[in-house]
Amino acid sequence: MSLATLALLILAQDPQAAGGALIDQQISKTWTDAVVPHAGPSDDAEFLRRASLDIVGVLPSPDEIVEFLKDPRPDKRAAKIDQLLTRPEYAHAWAELWEDVLVGYDQPSRNDSNKALYTWLRDEVFAKNLPYDKMVGALLSANGVNTEVGAVNFLLRLTRKDGGGGVAMASKASKTFMSTQIQCAQCHDHPFDRFTQDDFYGMVAFFARTKAKKVDNQDPKDKRLMLYDDTKGEASFGEGKAKKTVAPRFLDEVAPPKDLARRDAFATLMIRPDNPNFARSVVNRYWARFFGRGIIEPIDDFSNRFKPSHPELLDRLSKEFVQQGYDTAWLIRTIANSATYQLSSRRPENASADRFFSYSATRPLTPEQLYMSLMGALGIVDGEGAAKNKGSLLTQFRQRFGEEETADRGVFQGTITQALYLMNGPLPNGEIPRANNKLDKILKQFPAAEDRVDRIFLSVLCRLPSARERATYVPYVKAGNPKKEKEPYEDLYWVLLNSSEFLFNH
Amino acid sequence: MAHDCKDCEGTRRYGLTRRDVLRGSLGGFLGFAFARQTETFGAAMPDLLLPQDTTTAAKAAKSVIVVWLGGGPSTLDLWDPKEGRETGGPTKAIETSVKGIQYADNLPTIAKVAEHVSVIRSMVSREGSHERGRYLLHTGYVPTGTVVHPSMGSISAMELGNKKLDLPNFISLGGSTDGAGFLPPEFNPFAVDAGGARGGGGGKGPAAGSSDVIKISNVSYPNGVDKNRFRERMKFLQEQEADFEKEHASEEVTRHKTAYEKADRLMHTPLLEAFDLGKEKPELVKSYGEGKFGRSCMLARRLVERGVAFVEISLGGWDTHQDNFNKVSSNCKQLDPGLGTLIRDLHEKRMLDKTLIVCMGEFGRTPKINANNGRDHYPRAWSMMLAGGGVQGGRVIGATDKDGVEVKERPVTVPDLFATVYSALGVDPKKKNVSPLGRPIALSDNGVAVKELLS
C-alpha cells in the first residue's frame, strides 16, 4: 500500500476534515465504496504544467521547470501554488475568464465597455483578492458610466431601449450566480422546473427600472453610456384584462429588505449566506475549472434533473468557502493543494472517467489557454508577428476552439477545421521558422543537439524527453542538411505542437 | 397568436452543451455503437419496418442539398401567393411550367422548372423563435434540454455517407450549422466559406488565375514544407500519439486522432478539384449567379457529383419585420437563379433523381402586414419546397385559406417532413439511435411521410 493510500485511509476516518483534507476524504471514500482503481500522484513536471495552466493560464517556462524539478523542499508544490497566485498573469487570466462568463464572446472583444469591465476585474477584484460576494454585489448594484465603473458593464449590455432589459438581466444573473435557469418561465410556467411565471416576473421586477442612457446627448462622438435606475417601471405579463403586474420577489420568497433600491435589494438577497446556491454555484464552477468537470453538471443548471456526484463534498466545501469570507484565492489554494487534484493523469487500467475523480482528466484547453500556450511555446511577444493583432487572433481562436457556454473550460470537438488550422495555419506554422523566436534563441544558446532537443521538449511539452524520444530525435536533427540546420528542429516543433499532449491539459 | 418566445432566444442552449453530450456516458456510446454494428436494434421492435413508407433502395436518393433560408422566409411571397387579397400585398402570382400551379413573381426561373418541384403549402409548427425554429427544422425535434438531437445533415452523412470518401460527407457552405448532437463528431459538418472573389461574395482578393477556386482554409502545406517533409512530420506525430495514448486514452485523444487522419486525407485528395469552378462553362456560372449564393449552388452540385452525401447552403436576410416586399424581392434575385439553375442543371446531368433538394426556413411570416410594411414570425401556416430525389415533381401538397392565415387542407408537421425526407433517402424514419442517457431516439419524431410525394 502506498503512503498516499495510507494517508487517504487515515483521513477517511476524520469527521472534522476541512479544506483539502475534506476534498480528499470525500473523493477517496467513493473509491473504496465502489472499488475504483485510482492513479498515483503526479510527477513534478506534470503537476507544474497543470497548475500553471489552471491558475495562471500559461505554460511554465523551461527555466522555471528545471528549477522546480531541482528544488528539494518537501513543500515546494504548496509554495509554487502560492507564488502562482501572486503573479500578474493570475489576475489577467481570471479577469479574462470572468469577462467571458459575464458578457460572452462579445464582438468586438475589446470595446470600451468590455475593457473597463476587464480592467476592474483584473485590478480591483483579482489583484486585490476581493471577496466573491463583494464582486457579485458590485456587478448587480453598480451605477455609473461604463468607461469609469467597470462593474456596470455586466448589466449595461442587457439594457433595452424599451426598458424591457429586466428579463435578460434576471435570467442571466440567476443562471450565472445561482446556476438557476428561470427564463423558460417567461412565457409559461417552466416546462421542467418548479418556477411559475409569477416567480419569473418577481425576479424581473428587481430590474424593471434599470436603464441606460447616453452621457452626453449633444455630442455624437461621445459614445459613453450610463447605467441608472429610473423612478418608474414595473414588471408585468399578460395582455389586456389578464395583464398582471408583479412586485419584486426573490425566488425563495424571502422579502426584499425595505429601504433598499430594487437592485441593491436583489444583490443583498443574492449574496446572503442562506442562499445556498450562490456559494455552491461558484465552488462548483471553480471545481470544474480545475477538474474538467463540475460536481454538478451542467454547471449553470442546478435543477432537479441533474444530481451532484458528491453532494456532501459540495455542501461542506461551499459552507467553508462562506466561512472563509468568499475568498477565491483560498478556494484555489485548497483545491490545488489537495491530493485529489494532484493525482496523475495516467489512467489506471479499468478506471472509469468522470464520476469518481480517480485520476486527473485529460481535458481540452480553453481558447485563451491554447492561445497563451502557443505564444509561450513559440516565444512570441505580444505585438509581434502573429500576435500583432492579438484581439482578432484571439477572436479566431474562440471561434475555432471555444464555445461560449463553457467559456471557462475548453471544448475540443476534433473537427477537421481545427486540425487543418494547427497543421497548416499561420499560427503556429508562420511562427515556427520566424527569426528571433524561441527556437532561434535555443539554437543560439545551446550548441549541442542533445541540449537543443531537451530544451524544445521543455518549451513545448514542459518536460524532458524520454529515452525513446531522445533516441528518435537526436539522430534526426543531427542528420539534417548542414545548410538548413534549423529545419529538422522546426519539424520537431511542429510535431510537438500538433500533439494531443500539447493540446490538452492533463 | 402563435407562441413566440423571442426573449428566450440565446439565453439557454438546451441544458446540455455539446461537450456534456459528447462526454456523455460511455455506456451511451457503446449502446449506439452496438446498435450500429448489429443493426438488430431495429428488429427488436416489430412495428419499425413499414415497407410502404420507405422508398426502396433502388430508387433512393444518394445525396441531399438543403437551401436554408435563415430568418424565416415569407412564403406567401414565394410559394403561396395571395394576389388580390390584402394579405397578398403587392406580390403577383405567375404561371409555372405546370398548368394550374402558380408561384409568386419573385421566382420566375424556378417557375420554369416547376415540373420537377413540389411545394408543401400546409406546413404547421409551434416554434416561432429563431433559435427554436432553427433547431426544429434542422433536427426534426423540438428542443427539449435533455439531449441535443443530430441534424438532418449528420443523419444523412451517417446513413448515406461513404466512409472511404476523402471529402467530408456533410459540408456546410456559408458558416456553421447544426451538427451531430449526440452522434459521434465524425458526422459534424465541415464548414466552407464559398465567398467568391468575383463580385458579390466577399473574401480576400484572388490569387493570380485562381479566382474561380473556392478556398478551403489551411488545406495546403505551410511555406517551406513539401510532401516529404510533411510525411516525415506525420510519422513522428503518430509515434508521439501512440505513446501518449497508452496511458491517456480518452475521447479527446481519439477525436484528435480522427480529426488529423481526416484532415490528412482531405489535404491530399484529388477530389479537391471540386472546388474549382473555373472548370465550368462561363454561361452556366452566370446562370447560377456570380454572387456567393450562386457559386454555392454550383459548388453543391459538384460536391454531390463526387459523392458527398449532404450539402447545406445558407442564404440569409429573410427576417423581414420591415420592408418585407423589397427585401424578399432582392433576396430572390439570388435565390431564384441559383436554385432554379441548380434544379435544371441536375436534371440535365441526369442527377436529379438521386439528389434531393430541400428549400426552407425556420418558419413563415404573418399574412397580416405590419406597420413597417413587414411581416412577422408565423409558424402556424407556411410553405416549403422539395425537388428531385425521387420526390414526385409538379405537385402541390395541402393548401391555406384564401388569406394564408390557416391551413385548410392536409396539414404537414415538421416530423412528417423529416419522415418524408428520410423515406426518400431509403432510410426508415422510425429507426432509432441511442442517446447518451440511454434513450432510443427515432430519426423522425413520430412523423408520417407524405405518401403523395413518394411513389
Interface residues (C-beta under 8 A of the other chain):
Chain A: G164 V167 A168 S171 K172 K175 Q181 Q183 C184 Q186 C187 F192 R293 E297 P298 D301 R305 S345 R346 R347 S352 A353 D354 A361 T362 R363 P364 E403 E405 T406 R409 V411 F412 Q413 G414 T415 I416 T417 Q418 A419 L420 Y421 M423 N424 G425 N429 G430 P433 S466 R468 T472 Y473 E487 D491 L492 W494 V495 L496 N498 S499 S500 E501 L503 F504 H506
Chain B: H3 C5 D7 C8 T11 R12 R13 G15 L16 T17 R18 R19 D20 L22 R23 L26 G145 T146 P168 P185 N188 F190 A191 I216 S217 N218 V219 S220 Y221 P222 N223 G224 V225 R229 E232 R233 F236 L237 E239 Q240 E241 D243 F244 E245 E247 H248 A249 S250 E252 V253 T254 R255 H256 K257 T258 A259 Y260 K262 A263 L266 M267
